[in-house]
């Protein structure tokens, strides 16, 4: 019985060291993943914002119409139907934006998984 007790004492010590080492490495890895996902999300969000259409173009066209109305009188109303609400993106721009939003979603999902892993 003394050998059996010695075995389990040694086993508990070795397994505790292994588990602590494993959990420490996993915690460090989750921290790295969380940092990378956060930085990638920030850069990706910057590119997504940069790909958006400029709302100032429509505002400038409407201001130009208001100036024309004030200069030429209320009877000379310009045709505002030429202002399009759709921007008419090409298919390549749609694909790039789709990939950017998908990569942002996966990056946020990875960050969420890393947070759950660190809290577990």
N, C-alpha and C positions, 0 to 999 in steps of 0.2 A: 504494500500500500504506500510505502514511502517513495518508491520510484514513480508510481502513478501521480502522486501529489507533486513531485518535482517536475514531471513532464508538463502538467497543466500550469504550473507556476511559470515555467520557461516559455510555454506557448503563449500565455497571457501577456508576458513582457514583450515577446517578439511581435505578436500580432498588434499590440497597442502601438509599438514604435512604427510598424508598417502602416497602420491606419492613420496615425498622426502625420506621417510623411506624405501619404497619399492625399489626405485632406488639405494639407498645406499647399501641395502642388496644384491641386484642383482649384483652391481658392485664389492662388496667384494667376492661374490661367483665366479664371472668370474675370478677374480684375483687368487683365490685358484685353480680353474680348470686349468688356464693357467700355474701356477707354477707346479702343479702335472703332467700335460701333458708334460711339458718341462723336468722334472726330469725323468719321465717314458720313454720318447723318448731317453734320453741320456743313460739310463741303457739298454734299449732294443737294441739300436744301438751297444753298447759294446758287448752284447751277439751275435748279428748278425755277427759282425766282427770276434769274436772268433770262430764261426762255419765255417768260410770260409776255403777252403783248403790252405795248405802251398805252395806258389809258389816256395819256395826255394828247394823243393824236385826235381822238374823238372830241375831247374837250376843246382843243384848238380849232377844229373845224366848226364846232358849234359857236364858239366865240367869234369866229370870222363871219358866220351867218348873222349873228346879232349885230356886229358892226355894220355889215352891209344893209341890214334893215334900218338901223338908226341913221345911216348916211343917205340911203336912197328913199326912205319913207316906208310906211307900213304896207303900201300896196305892192311893193316889189319883194315879195317873199321868195327866197330861194327854195329850191326843191331839196328838202331834207331827206327825201327817199334815197338819195345817193349815198347817205351814210348807212353802211351795212352793220348790222349787229353781229354778224358772223365774220370771222377773220379769214376764213378759207385757207386753213393750214394745208401744207403738202403732206403726203403720206409719210415722208421721211421724218418730218418734225413730229408727227403724231407718234411714230414708233419710238423716237428718241425720248419723248416725254413719257410714254408708257413705260419704257425701260427705267427711266429715272425714278418714276413713282414706285415701280415694283422694287427697285433696289433700296429705296428709302424704306419701304414697308418691311422688307426682309432685314434691314439693318435695325430698325426699331424692334422687330421681333427677336433678333439676336440679343439686343440689349435687355429686353424683357426677360429672356431666358437666363442671361447672365445674372440679373438681379435676383431671380428666383433661385438660381443655383447658389449664390452667395448667402442668401437668407436661409437656405435649407441647412 
